[in-house]
Amino acid sequence: MTLRRPEGDDFAVILVDRMGFTSDYLAHQLTRRGARVHMFTSPYRWPLPILRAAYPYVTRVGGLFRDQASESFAAMVERVDPDFIIPTTEEALYWLWEQSPRIQERCLPNVSPEIRSLLLDRGLLLQRAAEWGVATPDSMPLTNLEDCTAARDKGLPLVVKSGQSKASSGVALCYTSDEVVRAFTEFSRRASPVTAQRYYFGPTFMAGGLFVDGEAVHFYAGEQTIMWPPLTGYSYEIQSARESHLSTLLEATETVCKHLEWTGFAAFDFVLDENDQFRFVDFNPRLWGSSAAVLGAGVDLFGGIHRLLRHGDAGPPSRSMPNSSYRVFPKYIMEPSHMSPWRRLGGLRDAPWDTPFLIFSELVFNVALRGAELYSKRRKKV
């Protein structure tokens, strides 16, 4: 993939859609290296006005993501004239495909039309990955209630997934036939296929990095030691993988990314089965929520993306060192889980203290969100 080369000493980037602290910390890392970072996102995802000075964006434009070209975003692109546009959520990536070719050619990743169908149907992507030699879960498509019965007869529990899933959204771990039917009924309302996967009772791993033409230049892999909801949810704590696991996961991810001709951030979910074989479970075409784990594990992810955008070369390569534990900020502290309040406070250890004002603002923002949710629940009960 040939990247645009910025003119002058600095360059402009528009991040599309705010994925909480992950997007903001990426903006911070790019800004401290000289980039001018702008944000286009839904207005409801913005923190309180009094906190906004802590966030490293030159400008912020609010807009809604609909299945159509956006005049407000086109006007923003015309005004900012960004060198790159980076979607930080799947929704933003798919939405950018509806924009003009002039906008799409500045996107990272810039996904070719023939590859897009694989991202819109994770079941189809897993099928292709199996053909490429990557181990995947045993699975079958669900198109009707008879398929649900056939899947159940192969053995429970099952993981029922929408073709466009994200963490625990669009994913259901089903222990009974009724749960399989309920999950299929719910997910089939979406405009994407539904599949049933065998559930493997093994540890789950996340692998991600910065890829250039399918090669992992900066790569991290780790075991998800705490997840919420358990088994199918977000990572709350992750520990970098030992060398043998790292090499296996690196090979699998590069196999997929080379077939996708991928340049940009990407993250993968794997499960280690009873035969110590990694099975590729899901693909996330973006920077992942626990990406700050790379800092303690020795992966130069943020320096790499800056060099790629500024100079067209993300090297030299880096790989995660083993046994580096990371508590995902701010999820570990703020999001619902089984942990006690005192244990949650331990998450401050791994907060990115190179940006203390952003840490403070994010904590206040999350407290405000929780307060608003509690107030709304009480109003409904009255």
Summary of the structure (lengths in Angstrom):
residues: 382
radius of gyration: 20.6
end to end distance: 57.5
largest distance: 62.9
contacts: 1260
relative contact order: 0.13
helix: 40%
strand: 25%
